[in-house]
Amino acid sequence: MSEPTSGEGLRKVRLFPLPKFVLFPHIAQPLHIFEPRYRKMAEDALADDQLLAMAALLPGWQADYEGRPPVAPVVCIGRILTHTKLDDGRFHLLLIGQERARLVRELEADEPYRIAEVEPLGDYYPSRGATTRGGLQMQLVDGLRPFLPQSAELATQLEPLLSAQTPLGNLTDVVASTLPFPADFKLQLLADANVDRRAEMLISALRQAAGDDMGRPPSPPDFSDN
């Protein structure tokens, strides 16, 4: 495709804002839901479309946490894969990121949680990069290998992901999510629908990090509290 794509036009979503947390498409993330307003949000989502839009809180959010602190302008819409409701009303959810979306506006609502109108964003593959994209993919895979676990079993599991059959957009999102990049850099990657540019940013970051203490095996995500 030669132009950025938007999904199905504007959509209404439930916003789940968290500090220093960025969800990417194709990534599964456990969530622990304990605040009353977000318990209600989880209940409503499970009874409806099973969708939550993960939004990153911007610096200064502490001053208005109970209200509407500012969030990053691009969110990730995720679908609830599994859920467990505990006896005290808390939830354990497993959410998988589905697509980027641009925050258009927040809506007035009677619910205790925030609701927004968003525009889904599809991956953008510039036509001028078609002949060099394979080289970008190879550079990204080569840059990632020093950070992979040394376990032969894990390497076997990861190899299909690193093959040329994996779309470059999917690969950039997995790399961006798995490695311990700063939250502000992850937000840049989430906000950019241009796949080639995301790959270039990651290649540069991996080369810069190759010799420092970021070179440790990535680990599965922990539960994120709200």
Buried (B, 14 or more C-beta within 10 A) or exposed (E): EEEEEBBEEBBEBBBBBBBBBBBBBBBBBBBBBEBEEBBBBBBBBBEEBBBBBBBBBBEEBEEEEEEEBEBBBBBBBBBBEEBEBEEEEBBBBBBBBBBBBBBEEEEEEEEEBBBBBBBBBBBBBBEEBEEEBEEBBEBBBEBBEEBBBEEEEEEEEBEEBBEEEBBBBBBBBBBBBBBEBEBEBBBBBBBBBBBBBBBBBBBEBBEEBEEEEBEEEBEEBEEBEB
